[in-house]
Amino acid sequence: MINYLKNKWGIENSLQFAIVMIVFAITGSAAAYLSKPLIVLLGLDNLSKIIYWPLRLLLVFPIYQILLIFFGYIFGIVSSIIIGKKDKFIYNFFLKMSKVFTKSLIKILTFGFYK
């Protein structure tokens, strides 16, 4: 499995693979950490959990994408990350989920007037 990912992402050795995994871990943690203050800043922290969590997840996705390129640049692996994102099933799944959540959230927040 690791060799398959190395070939797919154009990684030459195990150290680079470890760096890619560290970048993914740091990026995910940082995106989750930064979404909380952003929710508080927007004043959305007092909403019910049914609305709060989809909103927070919708904020995590774009923050994650930006931070992934940022941390990839810092660690020198931007090309591996961009190649890995081209045909990633999980990325496409979450992109579709975020679109569904966005449409549902817009309907809820506009009381069904905006379709």
N, C-alpha and C positions, 0 to 999 in steps of 0.2 A: 504494500500500500504506500509506504513512504517512497519507494523508488518510483512508483507510478506518479506521485505528486511531484517529485523532483524533476522527472522528465516533462511533465505537463507544464510546470511553472518555469522551466529552464534553469533549475538550480543545479550547481555543479557538485557541491559537497554537503555533508551533514551539518556543518557549522552554519552555512547559509540557511538550511532548512530550519534549524533551531532559531535563528534570528527571525525568520518569517513567522514562526509560531509565536515568538515573544512579541513581535509587532502586533499580531492579531489579538493577543491577550491584553497588551497594554491599551490598544485602541478600544476594545470592548469595554474594559474597565473605565477608561477615561470618558467614553461616551455615556455610559450609565451614570457616572459621577457628575458629569456636566449637565445632564438633563434635569436633575432635581433643582438646582438653582435657577435654571431657565424657567421651569414651571412656576417656581415661587415668584420670580421677577415678573412673569406675565399675570400673576394673580390667580392661577388656576389650581392652586394646591388645596382649596376648600371644596372642590367639586366631589361628587359622589364617585365611588371606586369604579363604577361602570363607565364613566366618562374619563376619569383621571388616568387610568392605565392605558387605554388606547391612545390618548393624547400624548402621554409620556413615551410610549413606543413610537409614535409618529415623529417625535422629536429626536429619539435615539438614532433612527435610521439615517437622516441627513448628517447629523453630527458625526456618526460613525464613518460615513463615506469621506467626509472632509478630514477627519483625524487619521484615517487609514492612509491617505496620500501624504499627510504631514509626517506621521511617524515613519512611513516607508521611505520618505525622502531623508529624514534624519539618519535612519539606519542604512541607507543606500540600497534599498531593495524595491524601489518603485516599479521597475519593469516587471519583476516577478509578481507583484501584487496585481498589476494591471492585466497581465497575461492570465493570472488565476481567476480574475473576475469575469473574463470574457464568456466562459461557458460554465459558470458555476450554477448548479441546480438550486442550491440553498439561496443564493443571491436572488435568483429569479422568483423563487417561491415567496421570499419575504417582500420583494418588490410588489408582487401581485397582492399579497396580504395587506400591505400598506395602502394600496389603491382602494381595496375594498373597505378598509377601516376609514379611510378619508371620506369616501362617498357616504358611508353610514353615519359618520360623525357630522358631516354637513347636513344630512337630513335631520338628525336629532337636534342639532343646534339651531337650525332654521325652522323647526317645528314642521317639517315636511313641505315648506313652501318652495324651496330650491331643489330642483331635481337634477 
